Amino acid sequence: MSPGFRRRISSHNRHAVMAALLSLLGAWIGWTLAYGLVVGVTIGALTVLHGQEVVHGERLMSLPKWVHPAALGLALILLIWGAIDERKNRYRPASDRMIVGWHILGDILLLPARLTFGFAHQLAAIIRLNATEREQAFELLHHIHTEKRAPLQALGAWLPAPARLRKLLLSLQLAGWIDLLRTEDGWIYIVRGTEQEEVATYFLQQQGEAEPEETT
């Protein structure tokens, strides 16, 4: 197996972990700001109801007991709304409209929920292959590179283990080596055009390492 292949997987996993941590930090900040907004609105309402003495400290008041359950309830609503929105728009391309209107309000409200889901998504993007599976993934990449256009059915015959094949293909896609295309003849896998050179060097390096072993 080419060292570059291993480094690419390790680099991808490091970036996925870093992105997950950034998403977690962003989610924490987002939920903190949302909670602060709820408390601020509550204090503002109490000020309106009880007068300016609340602001000047002449009449100290504690937050009502219902504030914390209400904040948790709103957080749950945002999470459910975010989950529905994500499921509905998962494969929909981003809008390119330039007009900023009320639609931006939903994006702002859903930001903490989306960052929370983003943490889980980034962790799910980590490539988890053992040594044997990495060898198989490298062989699969070589097969797709050699075939140029590898039909999905043909790959099923090449590795008659559907679950293992899906895992290897997904790993190669996550690392950015291959793309899945839909053609008139069905689904095919190809090496991405931007990765052709790098992938070719992997197998040249492998051949260079194998030649001295054969001469001995």
Stockholm file with secondary structure:
# STOCKHOLM 1.0

chainA/1-216         MSPGFRRRISSHNRHAVMAALLSLLGAWIGWTLAYGLVVGVTIGALTVLHGQEVVHGERLMSLPKWVHPAALGLALILLIWGAIDERKNRYRPASDRMIVGWHILGDILLLPARLTFGFAHQLAAIIRLNATEREQAFELLHHIHTEKRAPLQALGAWLPAPARLRKLLLSLQLAGWIDLLRTEDGWIYIVRGTEQEEVATYFLQQQGEAEPEETT
#=GR chainA/1-216 SS CCHHHHHHHHHHHHHHHHHHHHHHHHHHHHHHHHHHHHHHHHHHHHHHHHCTHHHHTSSCCCCCTTHHHHHHHHHHHHHHHHHHHHHHHTTSCCCCCCCCCTHHHHHHHHHHHHHHHHHHHHHHTSCCCCHHHHHHHHHHHHHHHHHSSEEHHHHHHHSCCHHHHHHHHHHHHHTTSEEEEEETTEEEEEECGGGHHHHHHHHHHHHHHHHHHHHC
#=GC SS_cons         CCHHHHHHHHHHHHHHHHHHHHHHHHHHHHHHHHHHHHHHHHHHHHHHHHCTHHHHTSSCCCCCTTHHHHHHHHHHHHHHHHHHHHHHHTTSCCCCCCCCCTHHHHHHHHHHHHHHHHHHHHHHTSCCCCHHHHHHHHHHHHHHHHHSSEEHHHHHHHSCCHHHHHHHHHHHHHTTSEEEEEETTEEEEEECGGGHHHHHHHHHHHHHHHHHHHHC
//
